[in-house]
Amino acid sequence: MTQTYMPHVTIPPLDPPERLLMGPGPSNPDPRVLAAMSKRLVGHLDPYFVELMDQAMGALREVYRTASHHTLPISATGSGGLEAIMMNLLEPGDGAVVCITGYFGQRLAELATRAGADVRVVEVPPGEIVDPAEVERLLEAKPAKLVAFVHLETTTGACQPIEPMVAVARRHGALTVMDCVTSLGGMPIEIDALGVDAAGSCTQKCLGAPPGLAPITVSPRAMERVKARKQKPHTWYFDFQLLFQYWGETGATKKRAFHHTAPISSIYGIHEAARLIVEEGLEARWARHQEAHETLVRGLNALGFQLFTPASHRAPTINVVSVPAGLDEAKVRSRLLEMGIEMGGGLGALTGKVWRVGVMGHNAQPERVDRFLGALGEAARAEGWRP
Ligand SMILES: *Cc1c(COP(=O)(O)O)cnc(C)c1O
């Protein structure tokens, strides 16, 4: 006798609420990107998809302003791309100097440590940036294979100037590794002109796509070091040599070795997101983010709020706002969410002390910033805020 199997759960249909995502990421993707991601699937070795992979790599080279062939979206979120860079560039025993301006700098140090490196750090209080002279002192005391830093530290809003850091590393024969997860696509970054050796970002902040991929770029100089490794990296999934056999080593050959099944729909998404960026023009996009940021800061000041980050280290894409004493930051945030708008709270040492407001990708538009400001004022007043 057969019994009818009854499921033990009821699964309601998907119905995500409408949100304006003004936190530290994800940001709302451009509708064209979401449409691209729902296009029909092809196989991951289909000639059409192989062609699309080449196009996506070319588009990312534009976004990074680099000629390096070794520019591709890693199948992971931003953290995975940075992990891939550290695991491939560092061998056990290598020296690494890591700049820590907040939570994400600490993470870079953790990644380098797990790659087996001998890690030395320069750490500064929240909101501050690292003085390259401090890095130089460490490199003079003992050489290192690489210097790693976060361009824009999302937890504090502090933006580390790229050029002086690259100059110091170069003087001492070290590679530079940069986390540009919150900055790529939203403010000036030109990898080749700046001489950065490896950089990693994500799709869900200023590039305007959902989370899921980690666009990275690796310079020829850094790839030489990867090829000269004495031992294979302790990661198979993120091994650059294997990944580039799948993504194509020269771009000239269409021959690809199966490595893993690329997240095809996500690649559709980044392809469209990068196409949008090239269409808009990087300079115009950077200016749009700057303008939206200025609108935001004027509005915040009018509401009686100040930015936490010193003016000299600020960047447009992530705005860290000091929460005045006596105002319950979490209650304001939940009121805002009830109005359909998300912003971020503080992390680590800044928990309970700041809000984090992203002006990223498709959301870097004055109308969206105005809507955010109107709702923030209402939520804060409801919690008793009187400037
Ligand atoms: C968001 C963020 C990350 C982590 O990226 P995921 O895509 O969440 O893995 C890393 N570094 C910085 C600076 C970030 O803002």
The ligand as a MOL file (V3000), in Angstrom:
LIG
                    3D

  0  0  0     0  0            999 V3000
M  V30 BEGIN CTAB
M  V30 COUNTS 15 15 0 0 0
M  V30 BEGIN ATOM
M  V30 1 C 31.6410 45.0290 1.5390 0
M  V30 2 C 33.1170 45.0140 1.7130 0
M  V30 3 C 33.8560 43.8250 1.6550 0
M  V30 4 C 33.2080 42.4710 1.5960 0
M  V30 5 O 32.6170 42.2200 0.3790 0
M  V30 6 P 31.5530 41.0330 0.2650 0
M  V30 7 O 31.0600 41.1930 -1.1370 0
M  V30 8 O 30.5160 41.2750 1.3060 0
M  V30 9 O 32.2670 39.7550 0.4770 0
M  V30 10 C 35.2360 43.8980 1.7170 0
M  V30 11 N 35.8680 45.0800 1.8490 0
M  V30 12 C 35.1980 46.2510 1.9180 0
M  V30 13 C 35.9480 47.5200 2.0640 0
M  V30 14 C 33.8000 46.2470 1.8690 0
M  V30 15 O 33.1230 47.3940 1.9640 0
M  V30 END ATOM
M  V30 BEGIN BOND
M  V30 1 1 1 2
M  V30 2 1 2 3
M  V30 3 2 2 14
M  V30 4 1 3 4
M  V30 5 2 3 10
M  V30 6 1 4 5
M  V30 7 1 5 6
M  V30 8 2 6 7
M  V30 9 1 6 8
M  V30 10 1 6 9
M  V30 11 1 10 11
M  V30 12 2 11 12
M  V30 13 1 12 13
M  V30 14 1 12 14
M  V30 15 1 14 15
M  V30 END BOND
M  V30 END CTAB
M  END
